[in-house]
């Protein structure tokens, strides 16, 4: 029977075409430390066109911002400690977290230099402005 790690290795190209990039790593960190934290509670509320369209209106309180930032810092610190102590476990955690929560996020693309073996250089894909303009509710 294969270990979860062996199964993951075999399916990496299917899950992450072009490999697990720095952008994939960043997406997983942001999802873990920020997106799936206290901000999710705020995001889950009802849509308000007035709040979105009027930049003079506050969208979150100072206490909410503090909670969001402290949560993010605590999670990033835990990840950095894990990376220092066991980088294999760190990457497995981020790969799995990305697979569970970030598969529809923009990934960036591996540059031609990286494809030619020059290393994991990553560029960012253009923002999908047309898709975002059609949305009636802002998405992260």
KABEL-V609929 format. One record per residue. RES is the residue in three letters. OMEGA is omega in radians with two decimals (none if undefined). Layout:
((RES;OMEGA) (RES;OMEGA))
This chain:
((UNK;-3.11) (UNK;3.07) (UNK;3.08) (UNK;3.12) (UNK;3.13) (UNK;3.10) (UNK;3.13) (UNK;-3.14) (UNK;-3.13) (UNK;-3.08) (UNK;-3.08) (UNK;-3.08) (UNK;3.10) (UNK;-3.11) (UNK;-3.09) (UNK;3.12) (UNK;-3.09) (UNK;3.11) (UNK;3.11) (UNK;-3.01) (UNK;3.04) (UNK;3.10) (UNK;3.08) (UNK;3.10) (UNK;3.13) (UNK;3.12) (UNK;-3.13) (UNK;3.12) (UNK;-3.13) (UNK;3.11) (UNK;-3.11) (UNK;-3.00) (UNK;-3.00) (UNK;-2.98) (UNK;-3.09) (UNK;3.11) (UNK;-3.10) (UNK;-3.13) (UNK;3.12) (UNK;3.11) (UNK;3.13) (UNK;-3.13) (UNK;-3.07) (UNK;-3.14) (UNK;3.14) (UNK;3.11) (UNK;3.10) (UNK;3.13) (UNK;-3.13) (UNK;3.13) (UNK;-3.09) (UNK;-3.03) (UNK;-3.11) (UNK;-3.09) (UNK;3.14) (UNK;3.14) (UNK;3.11) (UNK;-3.12) (UNK;3.10) (UNK;3.14) (UNK;3.07) (UNK;3.12) (UNK;3.11) (UNK;3.11) (UNK;3.11) (UNK;3.13) (UNK;3.13) (UNK;-3.07) (UNK;3.09) (UNK;3.11) (UNK;-3.14) (UNK;3.14) (UNK;3.12) (UNK;-3.14) (UNK;3.11) (UNK;3.10) (UNK;3.12) (UNK;3.12) (UNK;3.14) (UNK;3.07) (UNK;3.12) (UNK;3.13) (UNK;3.13) (UNK;-3.05) (UNK;-3.08) (UNK;-3.05) (UNK;3.08) (UNK;3.11) (UNK;3.10) (UNK;-3.11) (UNK;3.09) (UNK;3.13) (UNK;-3.10) (UNK;3.10) (UNK;3.14) (UNK;-3.14) (UNK;3.10) (UNK;-3.14) (UNK;-3.09) (UNK;-2.95) (UNK;-2.97) (UNK;-3.04) (UNK;3.12) (UNK;-3.14) (UNK;3.02) (UNK;-3.06) (UNK;-2.92) (UNK;3.12) (UNK;3.12) (UNK;-3.11) (UNK;3.12) (UNK;3.13) (UNK;3.14) (UNK;3.11) (UNK;3.13) (UNK;3.08) (UNK;-3.10) (UNK;3.11) (UNK;-3.03) (UNK;3.10) (UNK;-3.11) (UNK;2.99) (UNK;-3.13) (UNK;3.08) (UNK;3.08) (UNK;3.11) (UNK;-3.11) (UNK;-3.04) (UNK;-3.10) (UNK;3.14) (UNK;-3.09) (UNK;-3.13) (UNK;-3.12) (UNK;-3.11) (UNK;3.07) (UNK;3.12) (UNK;-3.14) (UNK;3.11) (UNK;3.12) (UNK;none))
